[in-house]
Amino acid sequence: MPDSASGRIAFDKLKAILQPHVSELYVAFDLANFYQLYCFTTKRRKKRLPFASLLANDDVVKFRLDELYMNPDLHAQISPDLRKHVQGVSAFEFQANGSDLTDELLTELAALVKSYFDRMKQQGRV
């Protein structure tokens, strides 16, 4: 990850999307270039499962919603603009300097994270 503040723009904006849910999740890693949140398999078993993570490299930031692929109805709601950033089945990739991370994409990602969080809560994983 670059040392410059411009290299942290996307990482910080994406991390802010996750912050409203942190109190009900487990923060596994909170490093300069890696942030990961966990939920649980069930409330009784308390086995941790990845919920979301951010990984910043020199040029890109990867934003992963780990079980998004298991929720095809949420995946189907992704707009064409956001779909351009999809990497694999449950990750999004953005430029580290935030040049391709518009306010519209941030709003859509925040709504997607909220829906995903609500789904995990409904399943007893939060």
N, C-alpha and C positions, 0 to 999 in steps of 0.2 A: 504494500500500500504506500503510495507516495506520502511524503511528510507534509506537503502543502495543504492548506485548508481547503483549496478547491478540489482536492482528491477525496475529501471526506463529505462533500455535499450530498451525494446520493445516499451514502451509508447513513448519515445522520437523519435525513428526511425519511428514509425507510424505517429506521429504528423508531422514529417518533410515531409511526403508524401502529407499531406494536405496543407502545407504552400504556395505552388505556387498559390493556388486558394483563399486564405483568403481575398485578396483585393476586390474580387467580391462577397463575401458572408458575412454573419453576424455572428460574434463570440458571441455566447450566454454564454458560460462558458469557462474559461481558468484557471482551478484549477490544483493543483498538481496531482490529480488522475482522473480528469474528464475534457474532452474537447469536445465542441459541436459547430458545424457550422450549420447555417440555410440558406436555399434559400427561394424563395417566390413562392406563387401560380401563380401569374401573376405580371408583372411589374406595372400594374395599381392598383391592389388591395393591394399589399404589405403585404399580410398575410404570416407570416413566417411558413415554414415547415422545419423539420429536414433534413439536407443534409448528415452529417456524425458525428459520435461521437466516442470517446475513453473513456473507463472506465477501470481503473486499480484497481485490487483487490490484495490481498496478493500474489497470485500465478500466476494469469493470467491477460492478457489485452484483452479486447473485443473491436474490431474494427468494427463499424457498418456503412454501407452505406444504409441509411434508405429506399430508394425506389428502391433498386436494384432488388427486387422481381418483380417490375412492368416493368422491362426491361429484359425479358427472353433471348433475344439474347446476352446481356452482361453476364448474369448468365451462359449461355451455354459456354462461352469462358473461364471459370475458369478451370485451369489445374487440373489434378488429385492430384498433390502435394498440391496445394492451397485448393482444395476441402476437403482435410483431416482436414482442420481447420475451415470449415464452421459450424456454429452453427445456426440452424433455417434457415430462408430464406434470410437474408440480413446481417448476422454478421459473423465475423471470430474471432477465439480465439487463442491466442499465450501465451507461457510462459512469465512471466514478466521479466525474466532475458535474454530473447531474444535467448535462446538456440535453439529454433525451427524456428527462423526467419532468413532464409538464404538470401543472396543477390539476388538470383533468385526470391524468393517469394516477396521481397521488390520491385524489378523491375516490376514484374507482377502486384502487388497491385497498384503501381504508374500508370501503364498503364490503369488499370481498373478504378481508380479514375479519370484519365484524360478523359477517354471515358464517364464515368458517368457524369462528370462535363460538357463535351461538349453536352451531351444529354439534360441535364437540361437547358443549355444555349439555345439550339435549341428550346426548349419548352417555352422559355421566363421566366424561373424561376430564372435566374441569371442576 
